[in-house]
Amino acid sequence: MDTLCSFAYNMLCIILHKQSLKLYVLGFFFFFFSFLQETVLKNGTQAFETWRDPPSPIYMQFYFFNLTNPKEVLAGETPFVEEKGPYTYREYRSKEDVRFLDNDTKVSSVTPKSYVFVPEMSVGDPALDLIRTVNIPVVTVMEMSKNSVFKSAIKVLITTTGETLFMTHTVNELLWGYRDTLLSLIHPFVKTIDEYFGLFYKMNGTDDGDYVILSGEQKYQDLARIVEWNGNKSLHWWTTDMCNMINGTDAASFHPLITKDESIPFFSSDLCRSLYATFDSNIDVKGISAFRFVPPPDVFANATLNPANDGFCVPAGNCLGSGVLNVSVCKQAGAPIIMSSPHFYQADPKYKDAISGMNPNKENHQTFLDINPVS
């Protein structure tokens, strides 16, 4: 009898255990399904509200290199620069013109960005602090006219206005714009050249274009992945299809449940190209666990080291060294602009060696993305 009861008791335990396991599996599945539903970009989900109006403060910090020996540079000596900054601005970037497309599988929007100065996080007053730097309007005009019939006339204008290779302006003027003497003289004859110049001129309160992204409704790994930018599925200024691809998200959002073996693609309109980052380390950000992803050296390597980057050589065949990118082809008026990481971090040593005052280091100048792997 005891044996029979013991057998019956064990069978009951097994049955109850199986039922409990079924309930646990069902409960986990329901939780997982509910979690994924909350990460879809659609009205009412937490992911959508966070994407549309980011609750956490975003800051943009600007640093400038102040040239201290302009006369010596004109005489052929090495430029010496001193870094000034940060000048910190609170960045607001709520989505506007949000539209759901293709049965809610896609979302279209623009992201106007506005900037408000934060004095307590800055080193000085941007309205008063002066920076001596390269005279970008003069260099731009000279570059545009070098193969033009107006080349001689432009030289006369530059001489007449007393413009030189260097200029001195306040931080505010360099960022948000000032009326330039040379550009003002040219504007009546070439309407495409604005009278005003600023590194962020007309960018306070404006957006970088219309994005169409996937909502994650069909596949959570596709959350926020860009399918169109400004009506185009690819770029057009680079010389290969691979380099013209628009990959990943805009780096403000990523899909949930990220793993360490993933390559994280993202698109930067500032750099006019797509990049990718790979896992670097586990870190803690204010008590929240995160994976740190960084772009590997191949991303910024020149075509000799990474043939896949040959398309970034513009004009075709005109390849720069590693760590720098010629973005003149995608900037307004074709201004001669070469972009790099701060202090030429991870760039060909010849660039930092040509300027005194460059101190590249991983701690301050590495590009990285810290992503919570779950949410």
C-alpha positions in Angstrom: 0.0 0.0 0.0 2.8 2.4 1.0 4.5 1.6 -2.3 1.3 2.2 -4.3 0.8 5.6 -2.4 4.4 6.5 -3.0 4.1 5.8 -6.7 0.8 7.8 -6.9 2.4 10.7 -5.0 5.4 10.7 -7.3 3.1 10.6 -10.4 1.1 13.5 -9.0 4.3 15.5 -8.4 5.4 14.8 -12.0 2.0 15.8 -13.4 2.0 19.0 -11.2 5.6 19.7 -12.2 4.8 19.3 -15.9 1.8 21.6 -15.5 3.9 24.1 -13.6 6.6 24.0 -16.4 3.9 24.6 -19.0 2.6 27.5 -17.0 6.2 28.9 -16.7 6.9 28.5 -20.4 3.6 30.1 -21.3 4.3 32.9 -18.8 7.7 33.5 -20.2 6.4 33.5 -23.7 3.7 36.0 -22.8 6.3 38.2 -21.1 8.6 38.0 -24.1 5.8 38.7 -26.5 4.6 41.7 -24.4 8.1 43.0 -24.2 8.6 42.8 -28.0 5.2 44.5 -28.5 6.4 47.4 -26.3 9.5 47.8 -28.5 7.5 48.4 -31.7 7.2 51.9 -33.0 3.5 52.4 -32.9 1.1 54.6 -30.9 0.9 53.7 -27.3 4.2 51.8 -26.9 7.0 52.9 -24.6 9.5 52.6 -27.5 7.5 55.0 -29.7 7.1 57.6 -27.0 10.8 57.5 -26.2 11.8 57.6 -29.9 9.4 60.5 -30.6 10.5 62.6 -27.7 13.7 61.4 -25.9 13.2 61.9 -22.1 16.9 61.9 -21.3 18.9 65.2 -21.7 21.2 65.3 -24.8 24.2 67.5 -24.9 26.4 68.7 -27.7 29.9 69.9 -26.7 32.0 72.0 -29.1 35.8 72.3 -28.9 37.9 74.6 -31.0 41.6 74.8 -32.0 42.9 78.3 -31.6 45.9 79.1 -33.8 48.6 80.9 -31.8 51.3 81.6 -34.5 49.6 82.8 -37.7 52.6 84.8 -39.0 55.0 81.9 -38.5 52.6 79.6 -40.4 52.5 82.0 -43.3 56.3 81.9 -43.2 56.3 78.1 -43.5 56.6 77.0 -39.9 54.5 74.4 -38.1 51.1 75.5 -36.9 50.7 75.6 -33.1 47.1 75.2 -31.8 45.5 75.3 -28.3 42.2 73.5 -27.7 39.4 75.6 -26.2 36.2 74.1 -24.8 33.9 72.6 -24.1 31.1 75.0 -25.1 28.1 72.9 -24.1 24.6 73.1 -25.5 21.4 71.2 -24.5 20.1 69.6 -27.7 16.4 69.1 -28.2 15.5 66.6 -31.0 11.8 65.7 -30.9 10.4 64.0 -34.0 7.9 65.9 -36.2 5.7 65.1 -39.1 5.4 61.5 -37.9 3.5 59.3 -40.4 2.9 55.6 -40.4 3.2 53.8 -43.7 2.6 50.4 -45.3 0.3 49.0 -42.6 2.3 50.5 -39.8 5.5 48.6 -40.8 7.3 51.9 -41.6 7.5 55.3 -40.0 8.4 58.6 -41.6 9.6 61.7 -39.7 12.0 64.6 -39.5 14.1 65.5 -36.4 14.6 69.3 -36.1 17.5 69.9 -33.7 17.7 73.1 -31.5 20.5 74.1 -29.2 20.4 76.0 -25.9 23.7 77.1 -24.3 24.5 75.6 -20.9 27.0 77.9 -19.1 27.5 75.7 -16.1 28.9 73.0 -18.3 31.1 75.3 -20.4 34.4 77.0 -20.0 33.6 80.5 -21.1 31.2 82.8 -22.9 30.7 81.9 -26.6 29.6 85.5 -27.3 33.0 86.9 -26.1 35.6 84.1 -26.5 37.6 84.6 -29.7 39.0 81.8 -31.9 41.7 82.3 -34.6 41.3 79.6 -37.2 41.5 79.0 -41.0 39.5 81.5 -43.0 37.0 78.9 -44.3 35.1 81.3 -46.6 38.3 82.4 -48.4 39.6 78.9 -48.8 36.2 77.8 -50.1 36.0 80.6 -52.7 39.5 79.9 -53.8 38.8 76.2 -54.2 35.6 76.9 -56.2 37.3 79.4 -58.5 40.6 77.6 -59.2 39.3 76.3 -62.5 37.0 79.2 -63.2 37.3 82.2 -65.6 36.6 84.3 -62.5 39.8 83.2 -60.8 41.6 86.5 -61.3 38.6 88.5 -60.3 38.3 86.5 -57.1 42.0 87.1 -56.3 41.4 90.9 -56.7 38.4 90.7 -54.4 40.3 88.9 -51.7 43.1 91.4 -51.9 40.7 94.4 -51.9 38.8 93.1 -48.8 42.1 92.5 -46.9 41.1 88.9 -46.2 43.9 86.5 -45.3 44.3 82.8 -44.8 43.2 83.1 -41.1 40.3 84.8 -39.4 39.3 85.6 -35.8 35.7 85.4 -34.6 33.7 84.6 -31.5 32.6 81.1 -30.8 29.0 82.2 -31.5 29.9 83.6 -34.9 31.8 80.5 -35.9 29.0 78.2 -34.8 25.8 80.0 -35.7 26.9 82.4 -38.4 28.1 85.9 -39.3 27.9 88.1 -42.4 31.2 87.6 -44.2 32.7 90.5 -46.2 34.0 88.4 -49.1 30.9 86.3 -49.5 28.7 89.4 -49.4 30.6 90.8 -52.4 30.2 87.6 -54.4 26.6 86.9 -53.5 25.0 89.4 -55.9 26.7 87.6 -58.8 26.5 84.0 -57.5 23.2 83.6 -55.7 24.1 80.0 -54.6 26.8 81.5 -52.3 25.3 82.8 -49.1 26.4 86.0 -47.5 26.6 84.4 -44.1 29.0 81.7 -42.9 28.9 79.5 -39.8 29.8 75.9 -39.0 26.2 75.3 -37.8 24.6 78.2 -39.8 20.9 77.5 -40.3 21.2 74.3 -38.4 19.6 75.5 -35.1 16.0 74.5 -35.4 16.4 72.6 -38.7 16.5 69.0 -39.6 18.8 66.8 -41.6 16.1 65.4 -43.9 13.2 63.0 -44.0 13.8 59.5 -42.7 11.7 56.4 -43.4 12.5 53.7 -40.9 11.1 50.2 -40.1 8.8 50.1 -37.1 9.9 46.6 -35.9 6.3 45.3 -36.4 7.4 42.5 -38.6 10.8 41.8 -37.1 12.2 43.2 -33.9 15.8 43.2 -35.3 14.7 45.8 -37.8 13.5 48.3 -35.3 14.4 51.9 -36.5 16.4 50.6 -39.5 16.5 53.2 -42.2 15.0 52.3 -45.6 15.0 55.8 -47.1 16.6 59.2 -46.4 15.4 62.2 -48.2 13.5 60.0 -50.6 16.6 57.9 -51.5 17.4 54.3 -50.7 21.1 55.0 -51.2 23.5 57.8 -51.4 25.0 59.2 -54.7 28.2 61.1 -54.0 30.6 58.2 -53.4 32.0 56.1 -56.3 30.9 52.5 -55.3 27.5 51.0 -54.5 28.9 49.6 -51.2 30.0 53.0 -50.0 26.7 54.6 -51.1 24.7 52.2 -49.0 22.5 53.5 -46.1 22.8 50.9 -43.4 21.4 50.5 -39.9 19.7 53.2 -37.8 20.6 56.8 -37.1 22.5 55.7 -34.0 19.8 57.1 -31.7 17.9 53.8 -31.4 18.7 50.2 -31.8 16.8 46.9 -31.7 16.4 45.1 -28.3 18.2 42.0 -27.3 21.5 42.9 -28.8 24.3 40.3 -28.6 28.1 40.7 -28.4 28.7 39.0 -31.7 26.6 41.5 -33.7 28.0 44.2 -35.9 26.0 47.4 -35.3 25.5 49.4 -38.5 24.5 53.1 -38.4 24.2 56.1 -40.7 25.6 59.5 -40.0 24.3 62.4 -42.1 27.1 64.6 -40.7 29.7 62.2 -42.1 27.6 61.5 -45.3 28.1 57.8 -44.9 27.3 54.6 -43.1 29.6 53.1 -40.4 29.5 50.1 -38.1 30.7 49.2 -34.6 31.7 45.9 -33.0 31.7 44.8 -29.4 34.5 46.2 -27.2 33.7 45.6 -23.5 31.1 45.3 -20.8 30.6 48.6 -18.9 28.3 50.1 -16.3 26.6 53.4 -17.1 25.2 55.0 -13.9 24.2 51.5 -12.6 22.9 50.3 -16.0 24.8 47.4 -17.6 25.8 48.1 -21.2 27.8 46.8 -24.1 30.3 49.2 -25.5 30.6 49.1 -29.3 33.3 50.9 -31.2 34.1 51.3 -34.9 37.1 49.1 -35.7 40.1 50.6 -37.5 38.9 49.2 -40.8 36.0 51.6 -40.8 38.3 54.6 -41.2 41.2 52.9 -42.9 42.3 54.1 -46.4 41.7 52.0 -49.5 45.2 50.5 -49.3 44.5 48.9 -45.9 40.8 48.3 -46.6 39.9 48.1 -50.3 36.2 48.3 -49.4 36.8 52.0 -48.7 38.0 52.7 -52.2 34.6 54.4 -53.0 35.3 57.1 -50.4 38.2 58.3 -52.6 36.8 61.4 -54.3 37.4 62.4 -57.0 37.9 58.7 -58.0 41.4 57.6 -57.2 42.2 60.5 -55.0 42.7 58.6 -51.7 43.6 60.3 -48.5 45.4 58.7 -45.6 43.6 56.6 -42.9 41.4 58.3 -40.4 40.2 61.2 -42.6 37.3 61.6 -44.9 36.7 64.1 -47.7 33.1 65.2 -47.3 33.3 68.2 -49.7 31.1 66.3 -52.2 28.1 66.3 -49.9 28.4 69.7 -48.3 26.7 72.8 -49.4 28.6 74.8 -52.0 31.2 72.1 -52.1 33.2 73.6 -49.3 36.6 71.8 -48.9 35.9 69.9 -45.7 38.0 67.0 -44.4 36.6 65.2 -41.3 38.4 63.1 -38.8 38.1 62.0 -35.2 39.2 64.6 -32.6 43.0 65.3 -32.6 43.3 62.9 -35.6 42.7 59.9 -33.3 43.5 56.6 -35.2 44.5 58.6 -38.3 47.7 58.4 -40.3 50.4 59.9 -37.9 51.4 62.4 -40.7 48.3 64.5 -39.9 48.9 65.0 -36.2 52.6 65.4 -36.7 52.0 68.3 -39.1 50.3 70.4 -36.3 51.7 71.1 -32.9 49.1 70.7 -30.2 47.5 67.4 -31.3 47.2 64.9 -28.4 45.1 62.0 -29.6 44.1 59.4 -26.9 41.5 56.7 -26.6 40.0 58.0 -23.3 38.9 61.4 -24.8 38.7 60.9 -28.5 37.4 57.4 -29.3 34.0 57.1 -30.9 31.7 54.6 -29.0 28.2 53.5 -28.5 27.0 52.3 -25.1 23.9 50.1 -25.5 21.8 48.3 -22.9 21.6 44.9 -24.5 18.0 44.2 -23.4 16.0 47.3 -24.0 
